[in-house]
Amino acid sequence: MSLSDAQLKEAVELVLVEHVDRFLDSHGGAVHVKSVHNGEVELGFDGACRSCPAVSATFYSTILPAIQKVPAVKHVKTPNVNISAAAVSRIIELTRRRPTGSNSTREKSV
């Protein structure tokens, strides 16, 4: 079953409400569907998300997986995300591996 652009937009908006909006709102941000055409969804960010340095990580870890649950979505784009999923994954991996207390300014000398 194929969806019209209007139906797809409605389906994506529902997924955002159910899986994304509460999280973004808790950080002072929001996301909206700017346009939908032939399975391509364009998003826009509002509030704190517009200038947030973590918007790419949030897009790849939270927003994109939620939207991809809608089978008719072929591609999602947003002007705020200028980094690849691979780069975001690498950054997250590197920050998780960093041992706590490794910052030399926090170490006490005895």
Z-matrix of the N, CA and C atoms (Angstrom, degrees):
N
C 1 1.448
C 2 1.530 1 109.22
N 3 1.306 2 116.90 1 124.72
C 4 1.461 3 119.81 2 177.76
C 5 1.526 4 109.18 3 -97.81
N 6 1.308 5 114.79 4 148.50
C 7 1.453 6 120.91 5 -179.25
C 8 1.520 7 109.95 6 -105.13
N 9 1.319 8 116.15 7 146.47
C 10 1.460 9 119.65 8 172.23
C 11 1.528 10 107.86 9 -70.68
N 12 1.314 11 116.58 10 165.89
C 13 1.460 12 119.99 11 178.23
C 14 1.526 13 111.00 12 -58.09
N 15 1.328 14 116.99 13 -40.99
C 16 1.468 15 121.03 14 -179.86
C 17 1.528 16 111.01 15 -65.11
N 18 1.333 17 117.17 16 -40.98
C 19 1.466 18 120.70 17 178.63
C 20 1.528 19 111.18 18 -66.93
N 21 1.320 20 116.46 19 -39.98
C 22 1.460 21 120.41 20 178.82
C 23 1.527 22 110.40 21 -65.69
N 24 1.316 23 116.73 22 -41.96
C 25 1.469 24 120.31 23 177.70
C 26 1.523 25 109.98 24 -59.50
N 27 1.310 26 116.72 25 -43.98
C 28 1.466 27 121.36 26 178.99
C 29 1.530 28 111.06 27 -62.79
N 30 1.325 29 117.30 28 -41.67
C 31 1.469 30 121.43 29 179.75
C 32 1.531 31 110.94 30 -64.91
N 33 1.323 32 117.11 31 -42.03
C 34 1.466 33 121.17 32 179.32
C 35 1.525 34 110.00 33 -67.08
N 36 1.323 35 117.31 34 -42.61
C 37 1.464 36 120.50 35 178.38
C 38 1.524 37 111.13 36 -60.46
N 39 1.321 38 117.44 37 -38.87
C 40 1.460 39 121.50 38 178.30
C 41 1.529 40 110.66 39 -63.83
N 42 1.321 41 117.23 40 -43.75
C 43 1.467 42 121.37 41 178.12
C 44 1.530 43 110.36 42 -62.24
N 45 1.314 44 116.86 43 -41.24
C 46 1.466 45 119.80 44 178.50
C 47 1.527 46 111.06 45 -62.50
N 48 1.327 47 116.65 46 -43.30
C 49 1.467 48 120.65 47 178.79
C 50 1.523 49 110.38 48 -61.95
N 51 1.327 50 116.81 49 -43.95
C 52 1.466 51 121.11 50 -175.36
C 53 1.528 52 113.69 51 -75.77
N 54 1.331 53 118.49 52 -31.73
C 55 1.464 54 120.19 53 -169.61
C 56 1.529 55 116.26 54 -121.95
N 57 1.316 56 118.32 55 -11.23
C 58 1.462 57 119.27 56 -171.52
C 59 1.534 58 113.61 57 -127.87
N 60 1.307 59 117.30 58 -44.13
C 61 1.463 60 121.29 59 -169.77
C 62 1.523 61 114.59 60 -54.31
N 63 1.312 62 117.68 61 -43.58
C 64 1.469 63 120.34 62 -177.44
C 65 1.532 64 110.59 63 -61.15
N 66 1.332 65 116.03 64 -43.32
C 67 1.468 66 120.00 65 179.28
C 68 1.525 67 111.00 66 -62.23
N 69 1.325 68 117.16 67 -49.73
C 70 1.462 69 119.87 68 -178.51
C 71 1.523 70 111.30 69 -64.13
N 72 1.326 71 116.46 70 -39.64
C 73 1.460 72 120.92 71 179.63
C 74 1.531 73 111.32 72 -61.45
N 75 1.323 74 116.81 73 -35.10
C 76 1.467 75 120.36 74 -179.95
C 77 1.528 76 111.84 75 -66.71
N 78 1.315 77 116.35 76 -15.64
C 79 1.464 78 121.83 77 178.83
C 80 1.530 79 111.31 78 -108.67
N 81 1.329 80 116.61 79 6.52
C 82 1.457 81 120.38 80 179.37
C 83 1.512 82 114.44 81 82.76
N 84 1.327 83 117.13 82 16.79
C 85 1.458 84 120.46 83 -177.69
C 86 1.513 85 112.84 84 -120.56
N 87 1.315 86 115.01 85 179.04
C 88 1.463 87 121.55 86 178.97
C 89 1.527 88 108.99 87 -161.99
N 90 1.325 89 114.93 88 161.28
C 91 1.459 90 121.72 89 176.02
C 92 1.525 91 107.45 90 -133.94
N 93 1.317 92 116.44 91 146.44
C 94 1.464 93 120.19 92 177.17
C 95 1.530 94 109.58 93 -139.71
N 96 1.319 95 115.11 94 158.80
C 97 1.461 96 121.37 95 177.32
C 98 1.525 97 107.34 96 -86.03
N 99 1.323 98 116.06 97 116.05
C 100 1.464 99 120.96 98 178.84
C 101 1.523 100 110.81 99 -79.94
N 102 1.336 101 115.53 100 -43.67
C 103 1.461 102 119.36 101 -178.81
C 104 1.521 103 110.58 102 -160.38
N 105 1.320 104 114.36 103 159.54
C 106 1.463 105 122.39 104 175.16
C 107 1.520 106 106.91 105 -139.53
N 108 1.334 107 115.77 106 130.66
C 109 1.461 108 119.71 107 177.37
C 110 1.525 109 109.40 108 -150.45
N 111 1.319 110 116.00 109 118.74
C 112 1.469 111 122.49 110 177.71
C 113 1.525 112 113.36 111 50.43
N 114 1.304 113 116.87 112 43.90
C 115 1.460 114 120.93 113 177.19
C 116 1.512 115 115.41 114 86.77
N 117 1.327 116 117.24 115 -5.05
C 118 1.463 117 121.14 116 177.42
C 119 1.526 118 108.92 117 -96.64
N 120 1.319 119 115.44 118 123.60
C 121 1.462 120 122.26 119 -177.15
C 122 1.520 121 108.72 120 -108.84
N 123 1.320 122 116.44 121 129.13
C 124 1.461 123 120.69 122 174.82
C 125 1.521 124 108.27 123 -111.05
N 126 1.325 125 115.12 124 128.84
C 127 1.456 126 121.67 125 -178.96
C 128 1.516 127 110.83 126 -106.87
N 129 1.318 128 115.09 127 159.00
C 130 1.456 129 121.84 128 171.81
C 131 1.516 130 108.59 129 -132.85
N 132 1.313 131 116.50 130 145.59
C 133 1.459 132 121.17 131 178.73
C 134 1.515 133 109.73 132 -104.80
N 135 1.332 134 115.41 133 147.43
C 136 1.453 135 122.20 134 180.00
C 137 1.520 136 109.84 135 -128.63
N 138 1.321 137 115.43 136 168.61
C 139 1.459 138 120.76 137 176.13
C 140 1.516 139 111.73 138 61.12
N 141 1.322 140 115.14 139 -141.16
C 142 1.466 141 121.21 140 -176.97
C 143 1.524 142 112.67 141 -61.52
N 144 1.317 143 118.01 142 -25.39
C 145 1.471 144 121.10 143 -178.95
C 146 1.529 145 112.25 144 -64.01
N 147 1.313 146 117.06 145 -26.26
C 148 1.465 147 120.07 146 -176.50
C 149 1.523 148 112.74 147 -63.43
N 150 1.324 149 116.93 148 -30.44
C 151 1.468 150 119.37 149 -178.60
C 152 1.525 151 112.55 150 -122.65
N 153 1.316 152 116.93 151 13.63
C 154 1.463 153 120.83 152 -176.61
C 155 1.533 154 110.90 153 -77.15
N 156 1.328 155 117.54 154 130.70
C 157 1.463 156 119.76 155 178.41
C 158 1.528 157 113.09 156 -70.26
N 159 1.328 158 117.40 157 -14.86
C 160 1.465 159 120.80 158 -179.04
C 161 1.526 160 112.84 159 -98.20
N 162 1.326 161 117.83 160 10.19
C 163 1.464 162 119.90 161 -175.89
C 164 1.533 163 112.06 162 -61.30
N 165 1.317 164 118.20 163 -35.59
C 166 1.470 165 120.27 164 179.38
C 167 1.519 166 111.15 165 -66.35
N 168 1.324 167 116.73 166 -42.98
C 169 1.466 168 120.38 167 178.09
C 170 1.520 169 110.46 168 -63.47
N 171 1.325 170 117.07 169 -41.77
C 172 1.463 171 120.75 170 178.46
C 173 1.521 172 110.70 171 -65.12
N 174 1.322 173 116.51 172 -39.61
C 175 1.463 174 120.04 173 179.14
C 176 1.525 175 110.68 174 -60.51
N 177 1.334 176 117.01 175 -51.11
C 178 1.462 177 120.24 176 -175.79
C 179 1.524 178 113.82 177 -74.91
N 180 1.322 179 118.05 178 -29.86
C 181 1.467 180 119.57 179 -176.57
C 182 1.521 181 113.95 180 -91.00
N 183 1.316 182 117.94 181 -26.17
C 184 1.462 183 120.79 182 -173.68
C 185 1.523 184 113.37 183 -123.21
N 186 1.321 185 117.12 184 -52.67
C 187 1.462 186 121.01 185 -172.28
C 188 1.523 187 112.41 186 -73.16
N 189 1.324 188 117.55 187 -53.55
C 190 1.466 189 120.68 188 -177.45
C 191 1.527 190 112.75 189 -59.62
N 192 1.338 191 119.75 190 -47.18
C 193 1.470 192 118.64 191 178.53
C 194 1.531 193 113.06 192 -59.76
N 195 1.326 194 116.70 193 -35.27
C 196 1.467 195 119.72 194 178.66
C 197 1.525 196 110.68 195 -66.92
N 198 1.326 197 116.79 196 -46.01
C 199 1.465 198 120.74 197 -178.58
C 200 1.522 199 111.31 198 -67.19
N 201 1.320 200 117.67 199 -34.03
C 202 1.461 201 120.54 200 -179.77
C 203 1.525 202 112.75 201 -67.84
N 204 1.321 203 117.63 202 -8.44
C 205 1.466 204 120.72 203 174.10
C 206 1.525 205 111.24 204 -70.23
N 207 1.319 206 116.78 205 -18.06
C 208 1.463 207 121.66 206 177.15
C 209 1.525 208 106.86 207 -86.42
N 210 1.341 209 117.73 208 110.06
C 211 1.471 210 120.93 209 -172.21
C 212 1.528 211 115.44 210 -58.10
N 213 1.309 212 118.96 211 -29.65
C 214 1.461 213 121.02 212 -176.24
C 215 1.525 214 113.27 213 -77.92
N 216 1.328 215 117.98 214 -7.62
C 217 1.467 216 121.07 215 179.66
C 218 1.526 217 109.02 216 -76.46
N 219 1.330 218 115.68 217 122.53
C 220 1.467 219 121.30 218 179.61
C 221 1.525 220 111.89 219 -99.60
N 222 1.322 221 116.37 220 -34.83
C 223 1.467 222 120.88 221 -175.69
C 224 1.524 223 109.01 222 -154.89
N 225 1.325 224 116.12 223 143.72
C 226 1.465 225 121.35 224 177.10
C 227 1.518 226 107.65 225 -125.12
N 228 1.323 227 116.30 226 130.23
C 229 1.463 228 119.40 227 178.46
C 230 1.525 229 109.86 228 -131.71
N 231 1.299 230 113.96 229 153.67
C 232 1.455 231 121.32 230 176.46
C 233 1.520 232 108.58 231 -153.56
N 234 1.312 233 117.26 232 137.62
C 235 1.461 234 119.40 233 -177.60
C 236 1.524 235 113.62 234 -69.90
N 237 1.322 236 118.88 235 -19.39
C 238 1.467 237 121.76 236 -177.05
C 239 1.523 238 113.32 237 -78.96
N 240 1.316 239 118.07 238 -18.72
C 241 1.464 240 121.38 239 -175.05
C 242 1.526 241 108.31 240 -99.87
N 243 1.324 242 115.27 241 107.29
C 244 1.465 243 120.98 242 -176.22
C 245 1.515 244 111.70 243 -119.33
N 246 1.310 245 116.48 244 35.75
C 247 1.456 246 122.40 245 -179.20
C 248 1.527 247 107.34 246 -143.58
N 249 1.298 248 117.28 247 149.71
C 250 1.464 249 120.58 248 -177.57
C 251 1.522 250 111.40 249 -79.93
N 252 1.314 251 115.19 250 160.18
C 253 1.468 252 120.92 251 175.99
C 254 1.523 253 110.09 252 -60.60
N 255 1.319 254 117.18 253 -37.98
C 256 1.469 255 120.89 254 179.58
C 257 1.526 256 111.00 255 -63.22
N 258 1.315 257 117.07 256 -41.28
C 259 1.465 258 120.29 257 178.95
C 260 1.523 259 111.13 258 -65.29
N 261 1.322 260 116.95 259 -42.31
C 262 1.468 261 120.61 260 177.92
C 263 1.521 262 110.20 261 -62.39
N 264 1.320 263 117.44 262 -44.16
C 265 1.468 264 120.97 263 178.90
C 266 1.523 265 111.02 264 -59.93
N 267 1.308 266 116.87 265 -41.55
C 268 1.467 267 121.08 266 179.94
C 269 1.529 268 111.03 267 -65.32
N 270 1.311 269 117.00 268 -42.83
C 271 1.468 270 120.89 269 178.75
C 272 1.524 271 110.38 270 -62.23
N 273 1.323 272 116.94 271 -45.37
C 274 1.465 273 121.06 272 179.14
C 275 1.523 274 110.12 273 -61.96
N 276 1.323 275 116.54 274 -43.50
C 277 1.467 276 120.92 275 179.15
C 278 1.529 277 111.01 276 -60.43
N 279 1.303 278 117.09 277 -44.58
C 280 1.464 279 120.94 278 -179.50
C 281 1.526 280 111.98 279 -65.16
N 282 1.313 281 117.44 280 -38.89
C 283 1.462 282 119.28 281 -179.53
C 284 1.520 283 111.82 282 -72.97
N 285 1.295 284 118.19 283 -27.52
C 286 1.466 285 120.75 284 178.11
C 287 1.522 286 111.66 285 -75.35
N 288 1.317 287 117.26 286 -29.69
C 289 1.462 288 121.45 287 -178.08
C 290 1.519 289 113.06 288 -78.43
N 291 1.284 290 117.47 289 -17.18
C 292 1.464 291 121.24 290 -175.97
C 293 1.525 292 109.83 291 -65.88
N 294 1.313 293 117.64 292 121.12
C 295 1.469 294 119.90 293 -178.91
C 296 1.519 295 111.06 294 -67.85
N 297 1.311 296 115.26 295 141.87
C 298 1.460 297 119.02 296 178.41
C 299 1.518 298 109.16 297 -70.13
N 300 1.294 299 116.23 298 145.71
C 301 1.458 300 120.88 299 -179.99
C 302 1.511 301 114.18 300 77.92
N 303 1.334 302 118.15 301 8.77
C 304 1.463 303 120.08 302 -178.01
C 305 1.521 304 112.64 303 -81.70
N 306 1.298 305 116.82 304 -8.19
C 307 1.455 306 120.45 305 179.67
C 308 1.526 307 108.86 306 -72.10
N 309 1.320 308 117.36 307 118.13
C 310 1.468 309 121.41 308 -173.69
C 311 1.525 310 112.82 309 -62.06
N 312 1.316 311 118.07 310 -25.13
C 313 1.461 312 119.14 311 -179.93
C 314 1.521 313 111.69 312 -73.54
N 315 1.301 314 117.72 313 -15.65
C 316 1.458 315 121.46 314 -179.93
C 317 1.524 316 112.46 315 -94.83
N 318 1.316 317 117.23 316 -14.54
C 319 1.464 318 119.92 317 -177.40
C 320 1.520 319 110.42 318 -74.80
N 321 1.298 320 115.12 319 139.69
C 322 1.465 321 120.25 320 178.22
C 323 1.522 322 108.88 321 -96.24
N 324 1.299 323 115.91 322 139.71
C 325 1.464 324 118.47 323 173.88
C 326 1.523 325 108.17 324 -94.14
N 327 1.320 326 115.74 325 144.99
C 328 1.461 327 120.62 326 -176.59
C 329 1.499 328 112.41 327 -108.81
